[in-house]
């Protein structure tokens, strides 16, 4: 008990309290324990008030800018405002409690740590709100910017905020000389870079994606033997969901060296079908099939009329080949497959209608 030293003289009103309230537990008076409980209660009430104020502010903002802020950002902003309000309200009440020196230092350290956390969450919430607003405004101008620049920049700035918060915590809570730490990081930068060569390459790869924008989130891409839809772009890796519904984490360093084919960036997608017709099929039946199939393709507004080809193309020892080639407008792979299905269905119908016989049919699809 003697190890605790009072911060100051005991207030006069404490001497008027019953003896029960002046007893000690772990070096702290009963009335001080009660004060700490009340302080926690006041902090909780203040948190609810802060959350309520944040809700009002966000609702007012939504009236003028509806749909810009996501529900997750809204919840994060409310939590951050509530925590910051609850922590800041505690500081004026710690003095009157007149806690013992060591206990008081512990309480203040907890408050300072919570304050750093609260300000970090507030910074996150403000930045996420800005990113949501930028994404909403960019969606009408550039979908690629909205799907790539905003998510990647969001993660980079959030990482920067976290690093700054760590430096502030080191300086405030543990009296660490941050300037010396930064200087030592500068001296050891070469060693760290050599030890984390792959990580540095991954970060360079993410920067390359950011500025070159070879693809964006939601694009269907092919990289070497990997193909799929881009789901997430991080500072270290890119997540790709394959047609088999598996997720591949591809290190961004691979993107510096690999050739990336962005299938979603195609304005048109080429469909190429080879129909191997037997020689015992009369030429007039082949011509009739070609004419009707050509008319069918030209009637579809999704087909580029200037690049439709339905003609005899090759002849070999066993069959003659009719080349069916067209370029279609399709934003996604499923949309492309739907159009291809209709073309093949029409070929099957015309084959029966005109009595055209196919030698073993070979169908190949080539990228544009």
C-alpha positions as CSV (number, residue, x, y, z in Angstrom):
1,X,0.0,0.0,0.0
2,X,2.9,2.3,0.7
3,X,4.2,1.6,-2.8
4,X,1.4,3.8,-4.1
5,X,1.9,7.5,-3.9
6,X,-1.0,9.9,-4.1
7,X,-1.1,12.3,-7.0
8,X,-2.0,15.1,-4.6
9,X,-3.7,15.9,-1.4
10,X,-7.0,14.2,-0.6
11,X,-10.0,16.4,-1.4
12,X,-11.8,17.7,1.7
13,X,-15.1,16.2,0.8
14,X,-13.6,12.7,0.9
15,X,-12.9,13.1,4.6
16,X,-16.7,13.5,5.1
17,X,-17.5,10.1,3.6
18,X,-18.3,7.1,5.8
19,X,-15.4,5.0,6.8
20,X,-16.6,2.2,4.5
21,X,-15.8,4.3,1.4
22,X,-12.3,5.1,2.7
23,X,-11.1,1.5,2.9
24,X,-8.4,0.3,0.6
25,X,-8.4,-2.5,-2.0
26,X,-5.1,-3.0,-3.8
27,X,-4.0,0.5,-2.7
28,X,-7.2,2.2,-4.0
29,X,-10.0,3.6,-1.9
30,X,-13.5,2.2,-2.2
31,X,-14.8,5.6,-3.3
32,X,-12.1,5.7,-6.1
33,X,-13.3,2.2,-7.3
34,X,-16.8,3.5,-7.4
35,X,-15.6,6.5,-9.3
36,X,-13.9,4.3,-11.9
37,X,-17.1,2.3,-12.4
38,X,-19.0,5.6,-12.9
39,X,-16.3,6.7,-15.3
40,X,-16.8,3.5,-17.3
41,X,-20.5,4.1,-17.3
42,X,-20.1,7.7,-18.4
43,X,-17.7,6.6,-21.2
44,X,-20.3,4.1,-22.4
45,X,-23.1,6.7,-22.4
46,X,-20.8,9.1,-24.2
47,X,-20.1,6.4,-26.8
48,X,-23.8,6.0,-27.5
49,X,-24.2,9.8,-27.8
50,X,-21.3,10.0,-30.2
51,X,-22.7,7.2,-32.3
52,X,-26.1,8.9,-32.4
53,X,-24.5,12.2,-33.5
54,X,-22.6,10.3,-36.2
55,X,-25.8,8.7,-37.4
56,X,-27.5,12.1,-37.7
57,X,-24.6,13.5,-39.6
58,X,-24.5,10.5,-42.0
59,X,-28.2,10.7,-42.6
60,X,-28.0,14.4,-43.4
61,X,-25.2,13.7,-45.8
62,X,-27.1,10.9,-47.5
63,X,-29.9,13.4,-48.3
64,X,-27.6,15.3,-50.5
65,X,-25.3,12.5,-51.7
66,X,-27.5,9.3,-51.7
67,X,-25.9,6.0,-52.3
68,X,-22.3,7.2,-52.1
69,X,-21.3,5.7,-48.7
70,X,-21.4,1.9,-48.3
71,X,-23.1,0.4,-45.2
72,X,-19.8,-1.0,-43.9
73,X,-18.3,2.5,-44.0
74,X,-21.3,3.9,-42.3
75,X,-21.0,1.4,-39.4
76,X,-17.2,2.0,-39.2
77,X,-17.8,5.8,-38.9
78,X,-20.4,5.4,-36.2
79,X,-18.1,3.1,-34.2
80,X,-15.1,5.4,-34.6
81,X,-17.1,8.5,-33.5
82,X,-18.6,6.6,-30.5
83,X,-15.2,5.3,-29.3
84,X,-13.5,8.7,-29.7
85,X,-16.3,10.5,-27.8
86,X,-16.2,7.9,-25.0
87,X,-12.5,8.1,-24.6
88,X,-12.1,11.9,-24.7
89,X,-14.9,12.4,-22.1
90,X,-12.8,10.3,-19.6
91,X,-9.8,12.7,-19.4
92,X,-11.5,15.5,-17.3
93,X,-12.8,13.0,-14.7
94,X,-9.5,11.2,-14.0
95,X,-8.1,14.1,-12.0
96,X,-10.8,14.3,-9.3
97,X,-10.4,10.6,-8.6
98,X,-7.0,11.3,-7.2
99,X,-5.7,7.8,-8.0
100,X,-2.4,6.6,-6.6
101,X,0.5,7.4,-8.9
102,X,1.2,4.0,-10.4
103,X,-2.5,3.2,-10.8
104,X,-3.1,6.6,-12.3
105,X,-0.3,6.1,-14.8
106,X,-1.8,2.7,-15.8
107,X,-5.3,4.3,-16.3
108,X,-3.8,7.2,-18.4
109,X,-1.8,4.7,-20.5
110,X,-5.0,2.8,-21.3
111,X,-6.8,6.0,-22.1
112,X,-3.9,7.1,-24.4
113,X,-3.8,3.7,-26.1
114,X,-7.6,3.9,-26.7
115,X,-7.3,7.5,-27.9
116,X,-4.7,6.4,-30.5
117,X,-7.0,3.5,-31.6
118,X,-10.0,5.9,-31.7
119,X,-8.2,8.5,-33.9
120,X,-6.9,5.7,-36.1
121,X,-10.4,4.4,-36.7
122,X,-11.7,7.9,-37.3
123,X,-8.9,8.4,-39.9
124,X,-9.9,5.0,-41.5
125,X,-13.6,6.1,-41.5
126,X,-12.8,9.5,-43.1
127,X,-10.6,7.9,-45.8
128,X,-13.1,5.2,-46.5
129,X,-15.8,7.8,-46.9
130,X,-13.7,9.7,-49.4
131,X,-13.0,6.5,-51.3
132,X,-16.6,5.6,-51.5
133,X,-17.4,9.1,-52.8
134,X,-14.7,8.9,-55.4
135,X,-15.9,5.4,-56.4
136,X,-19.4,6.6,-56.8
137,X,-18.4,9.6,-58.9
138,X,-15.9,7.6,-61.0
139,X,-18.4,4.9,-61.8
140,X,-20.1,7.2,-64.3
141,X,-16.9,8.4,-65.9
142,X,-14.5,5.5,-65.8
143,X,-15.5,2.0,-64.6
144,X,-11.8,0.9,-64.7
145,X,-10.7,3.7,-62.5
146,X,-13.5,2.9,-60.0
147,X,-12.6,-0.8,-60.0
148,X,-8.9,-0.5,-59.7
149,X,-7.6,2.9,-58.6
150,X,-9.9,3.3,-55.7
151,X,-9.6,-0.2,-54.0
152,X,-5.8,-0.2,-54.4
153,X,-5.3,3.4,-53.2
154,X,-7.7,2.7,-50.3
155,X,-5.5,-0.2,-49.1
156,X,-2.3,1.8,-49.5
157,X,-3.5,4.8,-47.5
158,X,-5.0,2.5,-44.8
159,X,-1.6,0.8,-44.4
160,X,0.1,4.3,-44.2
161,X,-2.4,5.3,-41.5
162,X,-1.6,2.2,-39.5
163,X,2.1,2.8,-39.7
164,X,1.7,6.3,-38.5
165,X,-0.5,5.1,-35.6
166,X,2.2,2.6,-34.6
167,X,4.9,5.3,-34.5
168,X,2.6,7.6,-32.4
169,X,1.9,4.7,-30.0
170,X,5.6,3.9,-29.7
171,X,6.4,7.6,-28.9
172,X,3.5,8.2,-26.6
173,X,3.2,4.9,-24.7
174,X,6.8,3.7,-24.5
175,X,8.8,6.9,-25.0
176,X,10.6,5.5,-28.0
177,X,12.6,7.9,-30.1
178,X,10.7,7.7,-33.4
179,X,13.3,9.8,-35.3
180,X,16.0,7.3,-34.3
181,X,13.8,4.4,-35.3
182,X,13.2,6.0,-38.7
183,X,16.9,6.7,-39.1
184,X,17.8,3.1,-38.3
185,X,15.2,1.9,-40.8
186,X,17.0,4.1,-43.4
187,X,20.4,2.5,-42.6
188,X,18.9,-1.0,-42.6
189,X,16.8,-0.4,-45.7
190,X,19.3,-2.2,-48.0
191,X,19.4,-5.2,-45.7
192,X,15.6,-5.3,-45.4
193,X,15.2,-4.9,-49.2
194,X,17.6,-7.8,-49.8
195,X,15.8,-10.0,-47.3
196,X,12.4,-9.1,-48.6
197,X,13.2,-9.1,-52.3
198,X,10.0,-10.9,-53.3
199,X,7.9,-8.5,-51.2
200,X,9.5,-5.5,-52.8
201,X,8.9,-7.0,-56.3
202,X,5.2,-7.6,-55.4
203,X,4.8,-4.0,-54.3
204,X,6.4,-2.8,-57.6
205,X,4.0,-5.1,-59.4
206,X,1.0,-3.5,-57.6
207,X,2.3,-0.1,-58.6
208,X,2.6,-1.3,-62.2
209,X,-1.0,-2.4,-62.1
210,X,-2.1,0.9,-60.6
211,X,-0.4,3.0,-63.3
212,X,-0.7,0.8,-66.4
213,X,-4.1,-0.6,-65.5
214,X,-3.8,-3.8,-67.6
215,X,-6.9,-5.1,-65.9
216,X,-9.4,-4.1,-63.2
217,X,-11.5,-5.9,-60.6
218,X,-14.2,-7.9,-62.4
219,X,-12.2,-8.4,-65.6
220,X,-11.7,-11.9,-67.1
221,X,-7.9,-12.3,-67.8
222,X,-5.4,-14.9,-68.9
223,X,-1.9,-15.1,-67.5
224,X,0.2,-18.0,-68.8
225,X,-1.9,-21.0,-67.9
226,X,-4.1,-19.2,-65.4
227,X,-7.4,-17.7,-66.4
228,X,-10.3,-16.3,-64.4
229,X,-12.0,-13.3,-63.0
230,X,-10.1,-10.7,-61.0
231,X,-11.7,-10.5,-57.5
232,X,-9.2,-8.5,-55.5
233,X,-6.0,-6.6,-56.0
234,X,-3.7,-6.2,-52.9
235,X,-0.3,-4.8,-52.4
236,X,1.2,-8.3,-52.4
237,X,-1.0,-10.4,-54.6
238,X,-4.0,-10.5,-57.0
239,X,-6.9,-12.9,-56.3
240,X,-8.3,-14.6,-59.4
241,X,-11.3,-16.9,-59.4
242,X,-11.1,-19.5,-62.1
243,X,-14.0,-21.0,-64.1
244,X,-13.7,-24.0,-61.8
245,X,-14.6,-21.7,-58.9
246,X,-11.3,-22.0,-57.2
247,X,-9.3,-18.9,-56.0
248,X,-5.7,-18.4,-57.1
249,X,-3.4,-15.9,-55.3
250,X,-1.0,-14.7,-57.9
251,X,2.0,-12.7,-56.6
252,X,2.1,-9.3,-58.3
253,X,5.8,-9.8,-59.1
254,X,4.6,-12.3,-61.7
255,X,2.7,-9.6,-63.5
256,X,5.9,-7.7,-64.2
257,X,7.3,-10.6,-66.3
258,X,4.1,-12.2,-67.6
259,X,2.0,-11.4,-70.6
260,X,-1.5,-10.5,-69.5
261,X,-4.4,-11.0,-71.8
262,X,-7.5,-9.1,-70.8
263,X,-10.4,-10.9,-72.4
264,X,-12.9,-8.4,-70.9
265,X,-11.2,-5.5,-72.7
266,X,-12.1,-6.9,-76.1
267,X,-14.6,-4.7,-78.0
268,X,-15.5,-7.7,-80.1
269,X,-15.0,-11.4,-79.5
270,X,-14.3,-13.6,-82.5
271,X,-16.2,-16.8,-83.1
272,X,-14.6,-19.2,-85.5
273,X,-16.3,-22.5,-86.5
274,X,-15.1,-25.0,-89.1
275,X,-17.9,-27.1,-90.7
276,X,-16.4,-30.2,-92.4
277,X,-19.0,-31.1,-95.1
278,X,-18.8,-34.4,-96.9
279,X,-18.2,-34.5,-100.6
280,X,-21.5,-36.3,-101.3
281,X,-23.4,-33.2,-100.2
282,X,-24.8,-31.3,-103.3
283,X,-23.2,-27.8,-103.7
284,X,-26.6,-26.1,-103.9
285,X,-27.4,-27.4,-100.4
286,X,-24.1,-26.1,-99.1
287,X,-24.8,-22.7,-100.7
288,X,-28.3,-22.7,-99.2
289,X,-27.0,-23.4,-95.7
290,X,-24.3,-20.7,-96.0
291,X,-26.8,-18.1,-97.3
292,X,-29.3,-18.7,-94.5
293,X,-26.6,-18.8,-91.8
294,X,-25.1,-15.6,-93.1
295,X,-28.6,-13.9,-93.0
296,X,-29.1,-15.2,-89.5
297,X,-25.8,-13.7,-88.3
298,X,-26.4,-10.3,-90.0
299,X,-29.8,-10.0,-88.4
300,X,-28.3,-10.2,-84.9
301,X,-27.4,-6.7,-83.7
302,X,-24.7,-8.1,-81.5
303,X,-22.7,-9.3,-84.5
304,X,-20.4,-6.9,-86.4
305,X,-22.0,-7.0,-89.9
306,X,-18.8,-5.9,-91.7
307,X,-16.8,-9.0,-90.5
308,X,-19.2,-11.9,-91.1
309,X,-17.7,-14.8,-93.1
310,X,-19.7,-17.9,-94.1
311,X,-17.9,-19.5,-97.1
312,X,-16.2,-22.6,-98.3
313,X,-12.6,-22.2,-97.2
314,X,-10.7,-25.5,-97.6
315,X,-10.8,-28.9,-99.3
316,X,-8.9,-32.0,-98.3
317,X,-9.0,-35.7,-99.1
318,X,-12.1,-36.4,-97.0
319,X,-14.2,-33.2,-96.7
320,X,-14.6,-29.6,-97.7
321,X,-14.5,-26.9,-94.9
322,X,-17.0,-24.1,-94.5
323,X,-15.5,-21.3,-92.5
324,X,-18.0,-19.6,-90.2
325,X,-16.5,-16.5,-88.6
326,X,-18.0,-13.5,-86.9
327,X,-17.2,-10.9,-84.2
328,X,-19.7,-10.4,-81.5
329,X,-20.2,-7.8,-78.8
330,X,-20.1,-9.5,-75.3
331,X,-19.1,-7.9,-72.1
332,X,-18.6,-11.2,-70.2
333,X,-17.6,-14.8,-70.9
334,X,-21.1,-16.2,-70.2
335,X,-22.6,-13.6,-72.6
336,X,-20.2,-14.8,-75.3
337,X,-21.1,-18.4,-74.7
338,X,-24.8,-17.6,-75.0
339,X,-24.3,-16.1,-78.4
340,X,-22.1,-19.0,-79.5
341,X,-24.8,-21.4,-78.4
342,X,-27.4,-19.7,-80.6
343,X,-25.0,-19.9,-83.6
344,X,-24.4,-23.6,-83.1
345,X,-28.1,-24.2,-82.6
346,X,-28.9,-22.4,-85.9
347,X,-26.2,-24.5,-87.7
348,X,-27.7,-27.7,-86.3
349,X,-31.2,-26.6,-87.5
350,X,-30.0,-25.6,-91.0
351,X,-28.1,-28.9,-91.3
352,X,-31.2,-30.9,-90.9
353,X,-33.3,-28.5,-93.0
354,X,-31.0,-28.6,-96.1
355,X,-29.8,-32.2,-95.6
356,X,-26.1,-31.2,-95.3
357,X,-23.9,-34.0,-94.0
358,X,-20.9,-33.2,-91.8
359,X,-17.7,-35.3,-91.6
360,X,-16.5,-35.5,-87.9
361,X,-17.1,-31.9,-86.9
362,X,-14.1,-29.8,-85.6
363,X,-15.0,-26.6,-83.7
364,X,-12.3,-24.3,-82.5
365,X,-12.6,-20.9,-80.8
366,X,-9.9,-18.4,-81.3
367,X,-9.3,-15.2,-79.3
368,X,-9.6,-11.9,-81.2
